Amino acid sequence: MYLNVILTVFVVVQVVTIILAYKWWNKYGRDMFKSFTNFNQKIQLPKNNFDSSNPFGQIPDMNEMFRQMNQLTKKMNNLK
């Protein structure tokens, strides 16, 4: 008997939740989804010397960066 009551309440809560989610989607969710999908069209990147698909320009050589970092750490260790 208790199980039937608990399951009935659970089903009613699920149905109400689904209905409220559907109403929220029609009122707010659809517009939010459209605004997120059109986000790239609304934001204009500056037209400097790089493509809009890569706003950071050309990525520097990682070996050179590590070499410079090692030199810097050696110089810092010599200061002590």
N, C-alpha and C positions, 0 to 999 in steps of 0.2 A: 504494500500500500504506500509506504513512504517513498519507495523507489519510483512509483508511478507519478507521484506528486513532484518529486525532484526532477524527473525527466521532462514532465510537462512544463515546469517553470523554465528549465534549461532551453527547451525548444522555443518557447515564447520569447525568451531573451534573445536567442539567435535570430529569430524572424524580425524582431524590432530593430536589432542592430543592423541587419541587412537593409531594411527599409530606410533607416536613418542614413546609412552610408550611401545609398542610391540617391537620396534627396540631396545630400551634401555634394555628391559628385555633379549632379545637374546644376546646382546653384553656384558652387565655387570651384570644384575640382577640374572641370573641363576648361575653364578659363585659365587656371593656374598651369595646367598641362600645355595649353597652347602658348602661353607666355614663356615657358621654359624651352619649348621646342623652337620658338622664334628668337631665342636669346642671341644667337650669333648674328642675326640680321640687324638687331637693334644696337649692338656695340660696334663701333668703328675703331679699329686700331690705327695709331698714327702711321702716316706714310713716310717713314724714314727709309733707309737703305736696306730694307729687308722685306721678305714676302710676308703677307698677312698670315700664312699658315705657320710660319716660324718667327714669332715676335722677338726672339732672342738673338737673331742673326746667326752668324756662323759660330759653332761651338768650338772653343779653343782646344788645342791638343792636350790630352790628359797627361801624357808623359812629360811635357814641358811644365805643366802645373805641379806635378809631383816632384820634379827636379828642383823647382823654385822653392817648394815647401821644405824639402830636405835641406837646401842651402840655408834657409831661414832658421830652421831648428838648430843647425850646426852653429850658426852665428849666435843664437840665443844661449846655447850651452856654453860657448866661449866667454860670454859676458859674466858668468858666475865665477 
